[in-house]
Amino acid sequence: MVAKKTKLKKTKRVSAKKLCSSVITREGVKKDGTLKKGYRYVKGGKVVKAKAKK
């Protein structure tokens, strides 16, 4: 008798970009990439908390 060959189960791979984006979150940015209320962009693309005008 000959034993049947079994197929190896493939594991789903997660790219580094997907893995890191779920772990590292920027303050003031929503998951879809839009700014949260009270935050704004400054020169260089940084996100900072907006200060109230006096």
C-alpha positions as protocol buffer text, in pm:
chain_id: "A"
residue {
  index: 1
  type: MET
  ca { x: 0 y: 0 z: 0 }
}
residue {
  index: 2
  type: VAL
  ca { x: 111 y: 351 z: -81 }
}
residue {
  index: 3
  type: ALA
  ca { x: 39 y: 633 z: 162 }
}
residue {
  index: 4
  type: LYS
  ca { x: -151 y: 932 z: 25 }
}
residue {
  index: 5
  type: LYS
  ca { x: 43 y: 1256 z: -3 }
}
residue {
  index: 6
  type: THR
  ca { x: -104 y: 1529 z: 210 }
}
residue {
  index: 7
  type: LYS
  ca { x: -109 y: 1891 z: 98 }
}
residue {
  index: 8
  type: LEU
  ca { x: 58 y: 2144 z: 321 }
}
residue {
  index: 9
  type: LYS
  ca { x: -170 y: 2414 z: 455 }
}
residue {
  index: 10
  type: LYS
  ca { x: -58 y: 2759 z: 345 }
}
residue {
  index: 11
  type: THR
  ca { x: -47 y: 3023 z: 615 }
}
residue {
  index: 12
  type: LYS
  ca { x: -173 y: 3370 z: 533 }
}
residue {
  index: 13
  type: ARG
  ca { x: 116 y: 3615 z: 535 }
}
residue {
  index: 14
  type: VAL
  ca { x: 81 y: 3968 z: 665 }
}
residue {
  index: 15
  type: SER
  ca { x: 307 y: 4233 z: 515 }
}
residue {
  index: 16
  type: ALA
  ca { x: 517 y: 4451 z: 745 }
}
residue {
  index: 17
  type: LYS
  ca { x: 327 y: 4762 z: 631 }
}
residue {
  index: 18
  type: LYS
  ca { x: -10 y: 4615 z: 731 }
}
residue {
  index: 19
  type: LEU
  ca { x: 125 y: 4486 z: 1060 }
}
residue {
  index: 20
  type: CYS
  ca { x: 292 y: 4813 z: 1160 }
}
residue {
  index: 21
  type: SER
  ca { x: 2 y: 5034 z: 1052 }
}
residue {
  index: 22
  type: SER
  ca { x: -229 y: 4851 z: 1290 }
}
residue {
  index: 23
  type: VAL
  ca { x: 16 y: 4892 z: 1580 }
}
residue {
  index: 24
  type: ILE
  ca { x: 153 y: 5243 z: 1527 }
}
residue {
  index: 25
  type: THR
  ca { x: -111 y: 5515 z: 1533 }
}
residue {
  index: 26
  type: ARG
  ca { x: -46 y: 5885 z: 1493 }
}
residue {
  index: 27
  type: GLU
  ca { x: -207 y: 6119 z: 1740 }
}
residue {
  index: 28
  type: GLY
  ca { x: -481 y: 6326 z: 1577 }
}
residue {
  index: 29
  type: VAL
  ca { x: -530 y: 6107 z: 1269 }
}
residue {
  index: 30
  type: LYS
  ca { x: -826 y: 5872 z: 1220 }
}
residue {
  index: 31
  type: LYS
  ca { x: -788 y: 5521 z: 1075 }
}
residue {
  index: 32
  type: ASP
  ca { x: -907 y: 5642 z: 735 }
}
residue {
  index: 33
  type: GLY
  ca { x: -633 y: 5908 z: 725 }
}
residue {
  index: 34
  type: THR
  ca { x: -844 y: 6217 z: 799 }
}
residue {
  index: 35
  type: LEU
  ca { x: -768 y: 6459 z: 1080 }
}
residue {
  index: 36
  type: LYS
  ca { x: -955 y: 6444 z: 1408 }
}
residue {
  index: 37
  type: LYS
  ca { x: -1132 y: 6755 z: 1533 }
}
residue {
  index: 38
  type: GLY
  ca { x: -892 y: 7000 z: 1698 }
}
residue {
  index: 39
  type: TYR
  ca { x: -581 y: 6893 z: 1501 }
}
residue {
  index: 40
  type: ARG
  ca { x: -409 y: 7052 z: 1200 }
}
residue {
  index: 41
  type: TYR
  ca { x: -114 y: 7002 z: 967 }
}
residue {
  index: 42
  type: VAL
  ca { x: 199 y: 7217 z: 998 }
}
residue {
  index: 43
  type: LYS
  ca { x: 497 y: 7258 z: 765 }
}
residue {
  index: 44
  type: GLY
  ca { x: 669 y: 6927 z: 703 }
}
residue {
  index: 45
  type: GLY
  ca { x: 351 y: 6721 z: 729 }
}
residue {
  index: 46
  type: LYS
  ca { x: 342 y: 6698 z: 1108 }
}
residue {
  index: 47
  type: VAL
  ca { x: 10 y: 6681 z: 1290 }
}
residue {
  index: 48
  type: VAL
  ca { x: -26 y: 6906 z: 1593 }
}
residue {
  index: 49
  type: LYS
  ca { x: -307 y: 6999 z: 1827 }
}
residue {
  index: 50
  type: ALA
  ca { x: -461 y: 7330 z: 1718 }
}
residue {
  index: 51
  type: LYS
  ca { x: -449 y: 7615 z: 1968 }
}
residue {
  index: 52
  type: ALA
  ca { x: -751 y: 7838 z: 2025 }
}
residue {
  index: 53
  type: LYS
  ca { x: -723 y: 8186 z: 1875 }
}
residue {
  index: 54
  type: LYS
  ca { x: -710 y: 8472 z: 2126 }
}
